[in-house]
Amino acid sequence: VTKQASAHSLVVGGTRGIGRALVELLISEKHVVSVIARRIPGVPLQGDVRYWAADLQELEGISKVLNEIVSHHGKLKNLVFFQRFKGEGDKWEGELATSVTATKSIVEACIDRFHEGTDKSIVMVSSIAASLVADEQDVAYHVAKAAINQMSRYYAVTLGPKGFRVNVVSPGTVLKAENSDFYARQAELQKFFQKTIPLGRMGTAAEVAKAIMFLCSPDASFITGQNLFVDGGVNLISTETLARRLTNQIP
Ligand SMILES: NC(=O)c1ccc[n+]([C@@H]2O[C@H](COP(=O)([O-])OP(=O)(O)OC[C@H]3O[C@@H](n4cnc5c(N)ncnc54)[C@H](OP(=O)(O)O)[C@@H]3O)[C@@H](O)[C@H]2O)c1
């Protein structure tokens, strides 16, 4: 991946999980990083990173935060969205507000806050649940992720002439700092993953971060409106094959 000196990247939802892994990678690649989340971490990452607290379920005050971010770190080169609803209250309203409305509003508010250079990158993190149905997520999550996929295509077309590339990354379930103990204890589940994921294992937050980093780099300068699956190939296998593999009836 080509090195970009002091590019400013805004990571929405970059305090945990995959977002945090991306912030670590951006810092190691010498980016200047701004992070938005509801809570600022007690122990911030070391590097050229600064955190802003904002609850994106309510967008009041977001332009003040964006103004502060740009006046502190300069105009943006990259904008990446990780936030999803984890709050109290109505899940449908909460998920649509946090995942969909906030993403749209921040994209639109940031258009004039990007640098004048030719390459401007926006990445929205979606999920294989935008098209497949996953037991462990509710209807709002599925609908919000499908909306994000189409939103990225809409902005790829409408913002393309202004030099913006807009792409989606769709992870499968990944190992992250917060769940690695849980999965380490699930020997049975790991065996199933081995049989059902073509690459034979779960992916990691760092691997998803690298795919996002690629889409934010000049190496992806002609890629827009795409959905990059980072799932070890799990969405490729037919139900019949899956059933046979899990019941050891391999032809
Ligand atoms: N983990 C997986 O296996 C997986 C698989 C497929 C897709 N994804 C997608 O990847 C993204 C990241 O997931 P994750 O599990 O790594 O992270 P996560 O634990 O869900 O963290 C989400 C981030 O968003 C922030 N956030 C949540 N609600 C917010 C709000 N109302 N306002 C502002 N910030 C808010 C969180 O910080 P605060 O809580 O402090 O606000 C945190 O920084 C999500 O979009 C998820 O759907 C994850």
The ligand as a Tripos MOL2 file, in Angstrom:
@<TRIPOS>MOLECULE
LIG
   48    52     1     0     0
SMALL
NO_CHARGES

@<TRIPOS>ATOM
      1 N1        -17.4960   -7.4640   14.9280 N.am      1 LIG1
      2 C1        -17.8640   -8.1910   13.8990 C.2       1 LIG1
      3 O1        -17.6370   -9.3990   13.8630 O.2       1 LIG1
      4 C2        -18.5580   -7.5360   12.7190 C.ar      1 LIG1
      5 C3        -19.0170   -8.3260   11.6620 C.ar      1 LIG1
      6 C4        -19.6410   -7.7010   10.5870 C.ar      1 LIG1
      7 C5        -19.8210   -6.3390   10.5750 C.ar      1 LIG1
      8 N2        -19.3900   -5.5820   11.6290 N.ar      1 LIG1
      9 C6        -19.6140   -4.1370   11.5880 C.3       1 LIG1
     10 O2        -18.3970   -3.4850   11.8640 O.3       1 LIG1
     11 C7        -18.6450   -2.2690   12.5800 C.3       1 LIG1
     12 C8        -17.8080   -2.2520   13.8610 C.3       1 LIG1
     13 O3        -18.2180   -3.3310   14.6850 O.3       1 LIG1
     14 P1        -17.3510   -3.7330   15.9630 P.3       1 LIG1
     15 O4        -18.0190   -4.9350   16.5330 O.co2     1 LIG1
     16 O5        -15.9230   -3.8190   15.5960 O.co2     1 LIG1
     17 O6        -17.4680   -2.4490   16.8970 O.3       1 LIG1
     18 P2        -18.4850   -2.0260   18.0770 P.3       1 LIG1
     19 O7        -18.0600   -2.6710   19.3290 O.co2     1 LIG1
     20 O8        -19.9130   -2.2060   17.6340 O.co2     1 LIG1
     21 O9        -18.1080   -0.4630   18.1700 O.3       1 LIG1
     22 C9        -18.8280    0.5100   17.4790 C.3       1 LIG1
     23 C10       -18.1420    1.8620   17.5970 C.3       1 LIG1
     24 O10       -19.1380    2.8770   17.3300 O.3       1 LIG1
     25 C11       -19.2680    3.7490   18.4480 C.3       1 LIG1
     26 N3        -20.6840    4.1010   18.5920 N.ar      1 LIG1
     27 C12       -21.7190    3.2560   18.8580 C.ar      1 LIG1
     28 N4        -22.8680    3.9640   18.9740 N.ar      1 LIG1
     29 C13       -22.5400    5.2680   18.7810 C.ar      1 LIG1
     30 C14       -23.2860    6.4750   18.8070 C.ar      1 LIG1
     31 N5        -24.5990    6.5030   19.0560 N.pl3     1 LIG1
     32 N6        -22.6430    7.6340   18.5730 N.ar      1 LIG1
     33 C15       -21.2950    7.6520   18.3310 C.ar      1 LIG1
     34 N7        -20.5330    6.5430   18.2880 N.ar      1 LIG1
     35 C16       -21.1530    5.3540   18.5250 C.ar      1 LIG1
     36 C17       -18.7290    2.9310   19.6250 C.3       1 LIG1
     37 O11       -18.2670    3.7440   20.7070 O.3       1 LIG1
     38 P3        -19.2590    4.1670   21.9400 P.3       1 LIG1
     39 O12       -19.9890    2.9260   22.3360 O.co2     1 LIG1
     40 O13       -18.3850    4.7510   22.9830 O.co2     1 LIG1
     41 O14       -20.1840    5.1870   21.3450 O.co2     1 LIG1
     42 C18       -17.5750    2.1920   18.9660 C.3       1 LIG1
     43 O15       -16.4740    3.0680   18.8100 O.3       1 LIG1
     44 C19       -20.1490   -2.2170   12.8340 C.3       1 LIG1
     45 O16       -20.7490   -1.3950   11.8500 O.3       1 LIG1
     46 C20       -20.5890   -3.6570   12.6540 C.3       1 LIG1
     47 O17       -21.9240   -3.7410   12.2280 O.3       1 LIG1
     48 C21       -18.7640   -6.1580   12.7000 C.ar      1 LIG1
@<TRIPOS>BOND
     1     1     2 1
     2     2     3 2
     3     2     4 1
     4     4     5 ar
     5     4    48 ar
     6     5     6 ar
     7     6     7 ar
     8     7     8 ar
     9     8     9 1
    10     8    48 ar
    11     9    10 1
    12     9    46 1
    13    10    11 1
    14    11    12 1
    15    11    44 1
    16    12    13 1
    17    13    14 1
    18    14    15 2
    19    14    16 1
    20    14    17 1
    21    17    18 1
    22    18    19 2
    23    18    20 1
    24    18    21 1
    25    21    22 1
    26    22    23 1
    27    23    24 1
    28    23    42 1
    29    24    25 1
    30    25    26 1
    31    25    36 1
    32    26    27 ar
    33    26    35 ar
    34    27    28 ar
    35    28    29 ar
    36    29    30 ar
    37    29    35 ar
    38    30    31 1
    39    30    32 ar
    40    32    33 ar
    41    33    34 ar
    42    34    35 ar
    43    36    37 1
    44    36    42 1
    45    37    38 1
    46    38    39 2
    47    38    40 1
    48    38    41 1
    49    42    43 1
    50    44    45 1
    51    44    46 1
    52    46    47 1
@<TRIPOS>SUBSTRUCTURE
     1 LIG1         1 GROUP 0 **** ****
